[in-house]
């Protein structure tokens, strides 16, 4: 009796479906560092780089330069030092300037139950019209997540429900 390998593909994780793309751009570059070192940074439209993780004082400029020939700012990047090169993955992000005085994270959910707002994981009555407008332009029901990067500048994600 012949074995049909197609019956076992799903068990092995072979579905025929493409994996979701994780990065908008991936590049390599030379630079100082020790193998295994990781750096996460955000490239802002005004030219600044916000170092979010890695050794304090690390200069991510050469890593950003390698990435920026294929990815416009703003973006979030993760760089990992291999034995001879840095590997950098970048993902486009959306930014918004908010008047929010408190909170590092803001989440708005609009669905059949109305609008619910959470600031730093706690229910809130604060309204953020700019975030509501962003959600409404994409769907009637939505989730908007905003995370403070620096001062009034927030990174936002909008997902329809």
C-alpha positions as CSV (number, residue, x, y, z in Angstrom):
1,X,0.0,0.0,0.0
2,X,1.5,3.4,-1.1
3,X,1.6,6.2,1.4
4,X,0.0,9.5,0.5
5,X,2.3,12.2,1.8
6,X,-0.3,14.9,1.3
7,X,-2.4,13.6,4.2
8,X,0.5,14.3,6.6
9,X,1.4,17.8,5.4
10,X,-0.9,19.6,7.8
11,X,0.6,17.8,10.8
12,X,4.0,18.9,9.7
13,X,2.8,22.5,9.4
14,X,2.7,22.6,5.6
15,X,-0.6,24.2,4.7
16,X,0.1,25.9,1.4
17,X,-0.7,29.2,2.9
18,X,1.9,32.0,2.8
19,X,3.2,33.2,6.2
20,X,2.2,36.7,7.2
21,X,4.9,39.1,6.4
22,X,6.6,40.3,9.5
23,X,8.9,43.1,8.1
24,X,8.4,45.7,5.4
25,X,12.2,45.7,4.8
26,X,15.2,43.6,5.9
27,X,18.8,44.7,5.4
28,X,22.3,43.8,6.6
29,X,25.2,46.1,7.3
30,X,28.6,46.1,9.0
31,X,29.2,47.9,12.3
32,X,30.6,47.5,15.7
33,X,28.9,45.2,18.3
34,X,29.1,41.8,19.8
35,X,27.3,38.8,18.4
36,X,23.9,38.3,20.0
37,X,23.5,42.0,20.8
38,X,20.0,43.4,19.9
39,X,18.8,47.0,19.5
40,X,15.3,48.3,18.9
41,X,14.7,51.8,17.7
42,X,12.2,54.1,16.0
43,X,13.0,56.3,13.0
44,X,11.0,59.5,13.2
45,X,10.1,61.8,10.3
46,X,12.1,64.7,11.7
47,X,15.3,62.6,11.5
48,X,15.6,61.6,15.2
49,X,16.1,58.0,16.2
50,X,14.5,56.9,19.5
51,X,16.5,54.0,21.1
52,X,14.0,51.8,22.8
53,X,16.2,48.9,23.8
54,X,19.9,48.2,23.7
55,X,22.9,49.6,25.4
56,X,22.4,53.2,26.5
57,X,24.3,55.6,24.2
58,X,24.3,53.1,21.3
59,X,24.5,55.0,18.0
60,X,21.9,53.4,15.7
61,X,22.6,55.8,12.8
62,X,24.5,53.3,10.7
63,X,21.8,50.7,11.2
64,X,19.1,53.2,10.2
65,X,21.1,54.3,7.1
66,X,21.2,50.7,5.9
67,X,17.4,50.4,6.3
68,X,16.3,53.7,4.9
69,X,17.2,53.1,1.3
70,X,14.1,50.8,1.2
71,X,11.9,52.1,4.0
72,X,10.7,55.6,4.6
73,X,10.2,57.1,8.0
74,X,8.4,56.6,10.4
75,X,9.3,53.0,11.1
76,X,10.1,50.6,14.0
77,X,13.3,48.6,13.6
78,X,14.9,45.6,15.3
79,X,18.6,44.9,14.7
80,X,20.4,41.8,15.7
81,X,24.1,41.4,15.6
82,X,25.3,38.3,13.9
83,X,29.0,37.2,14.0
84,X,30.0,39.4,11.1
85,X,27.0,41.7,10.3
86,X,24.0,43.4,11.7
87,X,20.6,42.2,10.4
88,X,17.9,44.9,10.6
89,X,14.2,44.4,10.1
90,X,12.0,47.5,9.7
91,X,8.2,47.9,9.9
92,X,6.2,51.0,8.9
93,X,4.3,52.7,11.7
94,X,1.7,55.4,12.0
95,X,2.2,58.4,14.3
96,X,-0.1,60.9,15.8
97,X,0.4,63.9,18.1
98,X,-2.1,63.9,21.0
99,X,-2.9,66.4,23.8
100,X,-3.0,63.4,26.2
101,X,-1.6,64.6,29.5
102,X,-1.4,61.2,31.2
103,X,-0.8,57.7,30.2
104,X,1.7,55.8,28.2
105,X,-0.9,53.7,26.4
106,X,-4.4,54.5,25.2
107,X,-6.9,52.0,23.8
108,X,-10.3,52.9,22.3
109,X,-12.8,50.3,21.4
110,X,-16.0,51.1,19.4
111,X,-18.4,48.3,18.9
112,X,-22.2,47.6,19.4
113,X,-21.7,48.4,23.1
114,X,-20.5,52.0,22.4
115,X,-17.1,53.6,23.0
116,X,-14.8,52.3,25.7
117,X,-11.5,54.0,26.6
118,X,-8.6,52.6,28.6
119,X,-5.5,54.6,29.7
120,X,-2.6,52.4,30.9
121,X,-5.0,49.4,31.1
122,X,-7.5,51.3,33.4
123,X,-11.0,52.5,32.3
124,X,-11.1,56.2,31.6
125,X,-13.6,58.9,30.7
126,X,-10.9,60.9,28.8
127,X,-11.8,61.4,25.1
128,X,-9.2,61.5,22.4
129,X,-11.1,62.9,19.3
130,X,-8.0,62.4,17.1
131,X,-8.0,58.6,17.9
132,X,-11.7,58.3,17.4
133,X,-11.4,60.0,14.0
134,X,-8.7,57.6,13.0
135,X,-10.8,54.6,13.9
136,X,-13.9,56.0,12.2
137,X,-12.1,56.5,8.9
138,X,-11.4,52.8,8.7
139,X,-14.5,51.1,10.1
140,X,-17.7,51.5,12.1
141,X,-16.3,49.1,14.8
142,X,-12.7,49.4,15.6
143,X,-9.9,49.2,18.1
144,X,-7.3,52.0,18.2
145,X,-4.1,51.4,20.3
146,X,-1.8,54.3,20.9
147,X,1.6,54.0,22.7
148,X,3.6,57.1,23.7
149,X,7.0,57.4,22.1
150,X,8.2,60.8,23.2
151,X,6.2,63.7,24.7
152,X,2.9,64.2,22.7
153,X,4.0,61.8,19.9
154,X,2.2,58.4,19.9
155,X,2.6,55.3,17.7
156,X,-0.9,54.1,16.7
157,X,-2.5,50.9,15.3
158,X,-6.0,50.8,14.0
159,X,-7.8,47.4,13.6
160,X,-11.4,47.0,12.4
161,X,-13.5,44.6,14.4
